[in-house]
Amino acid sequence: NQMKTMNKFKLDYDLDSVRVWARKAQLKNSGSTSPDYLGPGQYFWEEQMPENLWNYLNSLIPLLSMYKESGPRYCTIQEYQQSGKLAPHCDDFIQLFETSLIIPLIGRFKTSTLVGENDHTPIETMEYGPGDAFWLKSREYWHKGEPVDDYRLNLMCFIEKGTDLDKYL
């Protein structure tokens, strides 16, 4: 009986129009490469998620619309090359939101929660890709990840602060 530290759920949403929107957003500028743990060859763009998708996702789990001064429907578009692994880290610095919600658009990814900072033994591992939405208890658990496919494009938004994640396991 394994501890649940993360979850994914199937989306009933046509992602083709979202992929077109994301690509257009990427072409507007070159993207950013921070924070450091994103690693080499990984970029992100800050955007306002299309309203229909936002409303759909928000009906599944409560989302934070305004992040700092950015919003409404704040999200980032994230691009990873195959070499781009997510180094072990913990998001214990998070204060404005509960955790991230990942919406894969292209490519599959594998994430593991870890015993701790100095013990990278996996507690739980999950693979997810287009058609899924994924989150983990990123403030409580160290975690790492790696692309399964050559290329990965996803959206990331934030789950509202104070959301009881156990209700969504």
C-alpha positions as CSV (number, residue, x, y, z in Angstrom):
1,N,0.0,0.0,0.0
2,Q,2.1,2.8,-1.4
3,M,1.9,6.4,-0.1
4,K,0.2,8.8,-2.7
5,T,2.4,11.8,-3.3
6,M,1.2,12.7,-6.9
7,N,-1.7,12.1,-9.2
8,K,-2.7,12.4,-12.9
9,F,-6.1,12.6,-14.4
10,K,-7.4,12.2,-17.9
11,L,-8.5,15.3,-19.7
12,D,-11.5,15.4,-21.9
13,Y,-10.3,18.3,-24.0
14,D,-9.0,18.7,-27.6
15,L,-5.4,19.9,-27.2
16,D,-4.8,20.6,-30.9
17,S,-6.0,24.2,-30.6
18,V,-3.9,24.6,-27.4
19,R,-0.8,23.4,-29.2
20,V,-1.3,26.0,-32.0
21,W,-1.8,28.7,-29.4
22,A,1.3,27.6,-27.5
23,R,3.5,27.6,-30.7
24,K,2.3,31.1,-31.6
25,A,3.2,32.3,-28.1
26,Q,6.6,30.7,-28.4
27,L,7.3,32.5,-31.7
28,K,6.7,35.9,-30.1
29,N,10.0,35.8,-28.2
30,S,12.9,33.5,-27.3
31,G,11.7,32.5,-23.9
32,S,13.6,32.5,-20.5
33,T,16.0,29.9,-19.1
34,S,15.7,30.5,-15.4
35,P,15.3,29.1,-12.7
36,D,18.5,27.2,-12.5
37,Y,17.0,23.7,-11.8
38,L,15.3,23.7,-15.2
39,G,18.6,22.8,-16.6
40,P,20.2,23.4,-20.0
41,G,18.1,23.4,-23.1
42,Q,14.9,24.2,-21.2
43,Y,12.9,27.3,-21.8
44,F,9.7,28.8,-20.6
45,W,7.3,31.6,-21.7
46,E,4.8,33.4,-19.4
47,E,1.3,33.6,-20.8
48,Q,-2.4,33.9,-20.2
49,M,-4.0,30.5,-20.8
50,P,-6.9,30.4,-23.3
51,E,-10.1,31.0,-21.4
52,N,-11.9,27.8,-22.4
53,L,-9.0,25.6,-21.3
54,W,-8.6,27.6,-18.1
55,N,-12.3,27.2,-17.2
56,Y,-12.2,23.5,-18.0
57,L,-9.2,22.9,-15.8
58,N,-10.5,25.1,-13.0
59,S,-13.7,23.0,-12.9
60,L,-11.5,19.9,-12.1
61,I,-9.2,21.5,-9.5
62,P,-9.1,25.1,-8.1
63,L,-6.5,27.2,-10.0
64,L,-4.7,30.4,-9.0
65,S,-5.6,32.9,-11.7
66,M,-3.4,35.9,-10.6
67,Y,0.2,35.0,-9.9
68,K,2.0,38.1,-8.4
69,E,1.0,40.8,-10.8
70,S,0.5,38.4,-13.7
71,G,-2.9,37.2,-14.8
72,P,-5.6,36.5,-15.3
73,R,-5.2,32.8,-16.2
74,Y,-1.5,32.9,-15.5
75,C,0.5,29.9,-16.9
76,T,3.9,29.1,-18.4
77,I,4.7,27.2,-21.5
78,Q,7.7,25.0,-20.9
79,E,9.9,23.4,-23.5
80,Y,12.3,20.5,-22.7
81,Q,14.9,18.8,-24.9
82,Q,15.6,15.1,-24.3
83,S,18.8,16.1,-22.4
84,G,16.7,18.3,-20.0
85,K,16.3,16.4,-16.8
86,L,14.6,18.0,-13.8
87,A,17.3,17.8,-11.1
88,P,16.2,16.7,-7.6
89,H,14.6,19.6,-5.7
90,C,11.9,20.6,-3.3
91,D,9.5,23.5,-3.8
92,D,9.3,24.3,-0.1
93,F,9.8,28.0,-0.9
94,I,6.3,28.2,-2.4
95,Q,4.1,30.6,-0.6
96,L,1.6,31.9,-3.2
97,F,0.1,28.7,-4.4
98,E,-0.3,25.0,-3.3
99,T,1.6,23.3,-6.2
100,S,1.9,23.2,-9.9
101,L,-0.5,21.6,-12.4
102,I,1.2,20.3,-15.5
103,I,-0.7,19.9,-18.8
104,P,1.5,18.0,-21.3
105,L,1.0,19.1,-25.0
106,I,3.8,17.1,-26.7
107,G,5.9,14.3,-25.3
108,R,5.8,12.1,-22.2
109,F,7.6,12.7,-18.9
110,K,8.4,10.6,-15.9
111,T,8.5,12.2,-12.4
112,S,9.5,10.6,-9.1
113,T,9.0,11.8,-5.6
114,L,12.1,11.0,-3.4
115,V,12.7,10.1,0.2
116,G,14.6,13.3,0.9
117,E,17.3,15.8,0.0
118,N,20.1,13.3,0.7
119,D,18.2,10.1,-0.2
120,H,17.0,10.0,-3.8
121,T,15.3,6.6,-3.4
122,P,11.9,7.0,-5.2
123,I,8.7,6.9,-3.2
124,E,6.5,7.0,-6.2
125,T,7.1,7.3,-9.9
126,M,4.5,8.3,-12.6
127,E,4.7,8.7,-16.3
128,Y,2.3,11.1,-18.0
129,G,1.8,12.7,-21.4
130,P,-0.7,14.5,-23.7
131,G,-4.3,13.9,-22.5
132,D,-3.2,13.9,-18.8
133,A,-3.0,16.6,-16.2
134,F,-0.4,16.0,-13.5
135,W,0.5,17.4,-10.1
136,L,2.5,16.3,-7.0
137,K,2.9,17.5,-3.5
138,S,6.0,19.5,-4.5
139,R,6.3,21.5,-1.2
140,E,6.4,18.3,0.9
141,Y,8.5,15.9,-1.3
142,W,11.8,16.2,-3.0
143,H,11.3,15.2,-6.7
144,K,13.0,14.8,-10.0
145,G,12.0,14.1,-13.5
146,E,13.1,13.1,-17.0
147,P,11.7,13.2,-20.5
148,V,10.6,9.8,-22.0
149,D,10.4,11.2,-25.5
150,D,12.9,13.4,-27.5
151,Y,10.9,16.6,-27.0
152,R,8.5,17.8,-24.4
153,L,6.1,20.8,-24.4
154,N,3.8,21.5,-21.5
155,L,1.7,24.1,-19.8
156,M,2.1,24.8,-16.1
157,C,-0.3,26.7,-13.9
158,F,-0.7,26.8,-10.2
159,I,-3.2,25.1,-7.9
160,E,-4.8,27.6,-5.5
161,K,-3.2,28.0,-2.1
162,G,-5.0,26.1,0.6
163,T,-6.4,23.4,-1.7
164,D,-6.6,20.0,0.1
165,L,-4.6,17.9,-2.4
166,D,-5.6,14.7,-0.6
167,K,-9.2,15.3,-1.9
168,Y,-7.7,15.0,-5.5
169,L,-5.6,11.8,-5.0
